[in-house]
Amino acid sequence: MRVTQRMMSDNMVNYLNDNREMLAKVQEQIASNKQFVRASDNPSAAAASLTLRSSIEINQGYLDSAHVAMDWMTASDFAVQQMDSLGLRSNTLVLNGVNDTHSLDERRAVATELNEILKQAIDLGNTSHNDNFIFGGFKTTTKPFTGVDTDVPPDGMSNQVTYNGDAGTIIRTLSPGQQITLNINGNDSFMGFFNALIEARDAMLSNDTPRIVASMTPLKNAINTASMAGVMNGARQNEVTKMIDRTTSAQLELKALLSQKEDINLAEAITQLNQQESVYQSVLQVSKRAISTMSLFDVLG
């Protein structure tokens, strides 16, 4: 086969276009910091990248759910701790008030403080987080507890506390196959404490020593019940914390794998760019000479 000047020139143009495309590809990689911009550039790596991204997105959803659960439980923990403090104070007051040396006025003063504790306890039972009441079961938009004064005429002291929530259990999914209960049942955990406070307060007001003594055991039991709700909530918090740690570690590993699949080695890419530019400039020079030697007959073929 006879190799003409025209053929040589056409080959040079083809080589020039090929080198320009390769140079543009390296420049695009450096600009995007990615080994490939389109899936067609590297189908197998793109498929692996898509799988990794899907796993990262799923894990992030579980992490977001776990953080929501942790925030809710932290609010619950704070409220229960405050409730526990009120319980300890009320127990101390009743222990002091049972003393026969206390006068009627002194016991009425104790009753007044117990009534204030009852109000504070009801407020804690109505604790909300992000505009959701946390101790009312599924009824998160309704105040769980209401103090009612049924005396005629009313004396300004609630002698009954009603529970307006339900027994709903709020569940959060932390990971595939792992769920956790988010809420504390306010009725089971706190109603006993409210009722015990009312009885102890009324016993003090009536200046009835045997009644005061009888109120001590239910109060102590109710305080323990409220405290156990905090212990249970703390155990759940530990479980969520461990899950967050595990999932965060998994996220870091997945992102590292994704970086290996997608991100370029910048130093290597710059070296490749310099080499490609040198090749391109060489091809340009050679092409220029080849084209400059063509005659009119070469062009006409």
C-alpha positions in Angstrom: 0.0 0.0 0.0 1.3 3.4 -1.0 1.5 5.8 1.9 0.7 9.3 0.6 1.3 12.6 2.2 -2.4 13.1 2.5 -2.7 9.8 4.5 0.1 10.9 6.8 -1.6 14.3 7.4 -5.0 12.7 8.1 -3.3 10.4 10.7 -1.7 13.3 12.3 -5.1 15.1 12.6 -6.6 11.9 14.2 -3.7 11.6 16.6 -4.1 15.3 17.4 -7.8 14.8 18.2 -7.1 11.7 20.3 -4.6 13.6 22.4 -6.9 16.6 22.8 -9.6 14.3 24.1 -7.2 12.6 26.6 -5.9 16.0 27.7 -9.5 17.3 28.2 -10.3 14.1 30.2 -7.4 14.6 32.6 -8.3 18.3 33.0 -11.9 17.3 33.8 -10.8 14.8 36.4 -8.6 17.4 38.1 -11.4 20.0 38.0 -14.0 17.6 39.5 -11.5 15.7 41.7 -13.2 12.5 40.4 -11.9 9.6 38.5 -15.0 9.6 36.4 -17.7 12.2 35.7 -20.2 10.1 33.8 -21.1 6.4 34.5 -20.0 5.6 30.9 -16.5 6.7 31.7 -16.1 3.7 34.1 -19.2 1.5 34.3 -17.9 -1.0 36.9 -16.6 1.7 39.2 -19.8 3.7 38.8 -21.9 0.7 39.8 -19.7 0.1 42.9 -20.0 3.8 43.7 -23.8 3.8 43.4 -24.0 0.9 45.8 -21.8 2.6 48.3 -23.7 5.8 48.1 -27.0 3.9 48.7 -25.5 2.3 51.8 -24.3 5.7 53.1 -27.7 7.2 52.6 -29.5 4.4 54.4 -27.0 4.6 57.3 -27.5 8.3 57.5 -31.2 7.8 57.8 -30.6 5.5 60.8 -28.2 8.0 62.3 -30.7 10.8 62.0 -33.4 8.6 63.6 -31.0 7.7 66.4 -30.2 11.3 67.1 -33.9 12.2 67.3 -34.4 9.4 69.8 -31.4 10.5 71.8 -32.7 14.1 72.0 -36.1 12.8 73.1 -34.5 10.5 75.8 -32.3 13.3 77.0 -35.4 15.5 77.6 -37.0 12.6 79.4 -33.9 12.0 81.5 -33.8 15.6 82.6 -37.5 15.6 83.6 -37.2 12.3 85.5 -34.1 13.6 87.4 -36.0 16.7 88.4 -38.9 14.5 89.4 -36.6 12.4 91.5 -35.3 15.5 93.3 -38.8 16.5 94.1 -39.4 13.0 95.4 -36.4 13.2 97.7 -37.5 16.6 99.0 -41.1 15.5 99.6 -39.9 12.3 101.5 -37.7 14.5 103.7 -40.6 16.8 104.4 -43.0 14.0 105.4 -40.3 12.4 107.6 -39.9 15.7 109.5 -43.6 16.3 109.6 -44.5 13.0 111.2 -42.7 14.2 114.4 -45.3 14.7 117.2 -43.5 17.8 118.3 -44.7 19.6 115.2 -47.5 22.0 115.7 -50.5 22.3 113.4 -49.1 25.5 111.8 -45.8 23.7 111.1 -47.6 20.8 109.5 -49.6 23.2 107.4 -46.4 24.9 106.3 -45.2 21.4 105.2 -48.5 20.8 103.4 -48.0 24.1 101.5 -44.6 23.0 100.4 -45.8 19.6 99.4 -48.5 21.3 97.3 -45.9 23.4 95.5 -44.0 20.2 94.9 -47.1 18.7 93.4 -47.5 21.6 91.0 -43.9 21.3 90.0 -44.2 17.6 89.5 -47.3 18.1 87.3 -45.4 20.6 85.2 -42.5 18.1 84.8 -45.1 15.5 83.7 -46.1 17.9 81.0 -42.6 18.3 79.7 -42.4 18.8 75.9 -39.7 18.4 73.3 -40.0 20.1 70.0 -43.6 20.9 70.8 -44.4 17.3 71.6 -45.4 16.2 75.1 -43.1 13.3 75.9 -45.0 11.5 78.6 -48.5 11.2 77.0 -48.0 8.2 74.7 -49.3 8.8 71.2 -51.1 12.0 72.3 -48.1 14.2 71.9 -50.1 17.4 71.3 -52.2 17.1 74.5 -50.9 17.9 78.0 -50.7 14.6 79.7 -51.5 15.7 83.3 -54.1 18.1 84.7 -54.5 19.0 88.3 -58.2 19.3 89.4 -59.7 20.9 92.5 -63.0 19.2 93.1 -63.6 20.7 96.6 -66.7 22.8 97.1 -65.8 25.5 97.4 -62.4 25.0 95.8 -59.4 25.7 98.1 -56.9 26.2 95.3 -55.2 22.8 95.9 -55.6 20.0 93.4 -57.0 16.9 95.1 -57.0 14.9 91.9 -54.7 14.5 88.9 -56.1 13.2 85.6 -54.1 11.6 82.9 -55.0 12.8 79.4 -52.6 10.7 77.4 -52.7 7.0 76.4 -50.6 3.9 76.8 -49.1 4.2 73.3 -45.5 3.0 72.8 -43.4 5.1 70.4 -40.9 2.9 68.5 -37.8 4.0 66.6 -35.9 1.8 64.2 -32.1 2.2 64.8 -30.9 -0.3 62.3 -32.2 -3.4 60.4 -33.8 -5.6 63.0 -33.1 -3.2 65.9 -35.9 -1.1 67.4 -36.1 0.8 70.6 -38.9 2.2 72.7 -38.7 6.0 72.7 -41.1 7.1 75.4 -41.8 6.6 79.1 -45.3 5.8 80.1 -46.3 8.8 82.2 -49.4 7.2 83.7 -47.5 4.2 85.1 -44.4 6.2 86.1 -45.8 9.4 87.8 -49.5 9.0 88.7 -48.6 7.1 91.9 -46.3 10.0 92.9 -48.9 12.6 92.3 -51.5 10.7 94.3 -49.0 10.0 97.2 -48.2 13.7 97.3 -51.8 14.6 97.6 -52.4 12.1 100.4 -49.3 13.2 102.3 -50.3 16.9 101.9 -53.9 16.3 103.1 -52.6 14.2 106.0 -50.4 17.2 107.1 -53.4 19.6 106.7 -55.6 17.3 108.9 -52.8 17.1 111.5 -53.5 13.4 111.6 -50.2 11.6 112.8 -51.3 8.0 112.0 -52.5 9.2 108.5 -49.1 10.9 108.0 -47.3 7.7 108.9 -49.5 5.7 106.6 -48.8 8.0 103.7 -45.0 7.4 104.0 -44.8 4.0 102.4 -46.9 4.8 99.3 -44.9 7.9 98.8 -41.6 6.0 99.0 -42.9 3.3 96.6 -44.1 6.0 94.2 -40.7 7.7 94.3 -39.0 4.4 93.5 -41.3 3.8 90.6 -40.5 7.2 89.1 -36.8 6.6 89.6 -37.0 3.2 87.9 -38.4 5.0 84.8 -35.2 7.0 84.7 -33.1 3.9 85.1 -34.9 2.3 82.2 -34.6 5.4 80.1 -30.8 5.5 80.9 -30.4 1.9 79.6 -32.1 2.9 76.4 -29.8 5.9 76.0 -26.8 3.6 76.4 -28.1 1.4 73.6 -28.7 4.3 71.3 -25.2 5.7 72.0 -23.6 2.4 71.1 -25.7 2.2 67.9 -24.6 5.8 67.0 -21.0 4.9 67.6 -21.2 1.8 65.4 -23.1 3.4 62.6 -20.7 6.4 62.6 -17.7 4.1 62.3 -19.5 2.3 59.4 -20.2 5.6 57.7 -16.5 6.6 57.9 -15.5 3.3 56.4 -18.0 3.5 53.6 -17.0 7.1 52.8 -13.3 6.0 52.6 -14.3 3.2 50.2 -16.3 5.6 48.1 -13.3 8.0 48.0 -11.1 5.2 46.7 -13.6 4.4 44.0 -14.3 8.0 42.9 -11.6 10.5 44.0 -8.4 11.0 42.0 -4.9 11.0 43.3 -4.2 14.7 42.7 -0.4 14.4 42.5 -0.6 11.5 39.9 -3.3 13.4 37.9 -1.1 16.5 37.7 1.8 14.5 36.6 -0.4 12.8 34.0 -1.6 16.2 32.9 1.9 17.5 32.4 2.8 14.4 30.4 -0.3 14.7 28.2 0.3 18.4 27.6 3.9 17.5 26.4 2.6 14.8 24.1 -0.1 17.2 22.8 2.5 19.9 22.1 4.7 17.4 20.3 1.9 16.1 18.1 1.1 19.8 17.3 4.6 20.4 16.2 4.8 17.3 14.1 1.4 17.9 12.6 2.4 21.4 11.7 5.4 20.2 9.8 3.5 17.5 8.0 0.8 19.8 6.9 3.3 22.5 5.8 5.0 20.0 3.4 1.7 19.2 1.6 1.4 20.4 -2.0 -1.7 21.3 -4.0 -1.7 17.9 -5.5 -1.6 16.3 -2.1 -4.7 18.2 -1.1 -6.5 17.4 -4.3 -5.6 13.7 -3.8 
